[in-house]
């Protein structure tokens, strides 16, 4: 997004005439508090936050991933997973984790954090969701396991 140079520049980005209210509080757009402006932005379609907060959150998660030597996808560590193990881990979804750990949970929508929808996120039997081949963690099979 281009840099806002005036409160008028903010008008299309903020909801509920917030830019006009900021103009009464702040002398310049550069003085606006990041948190206040960030939570005032119009939301990105399908998201709970606007573009600035989405960018900050995404950047922070990327920093966690790259900076954590124990992040499960980082290689070249004594505890790193093999490529085969990573492929198995990536098969599993939150829906499968819920199904596996819940009592008497026969169906769930594949995108567990989204509401069920008859076309885009229809409930499916838990047994139809992919499972992991845990034999890839059995050290007694040696390095040539399938």
Number of C-alpha atoms within 10 A of each C-alpha: 5 5 9 14 11 13 18 13 14 20 16 12 18 19 14 11 13 17 23 14 11 19 15 9 11 13 11 14 19 13 10 15 11 12 10 10 19 19 16 18 22 18 19 12 8 6 10 11 18 19 16 19 18 16 11 12 13 12 12 12 11 11 11 12 15 13 11 11 15 14 12 13 16 15 14 10 9 7 11 16 18 15 11 13 16 14 13 16 17 10 13 14 16 12 18 22 14 14 19 14 9 10 8 8 12 12 16 19 20 21 16 16 9 9 13 15 10 9 7 11 15 14 18 14 13 19 12 9 17 13 15 13 14 10 12 19 15 10 9 8 11 9 11 6 12 8
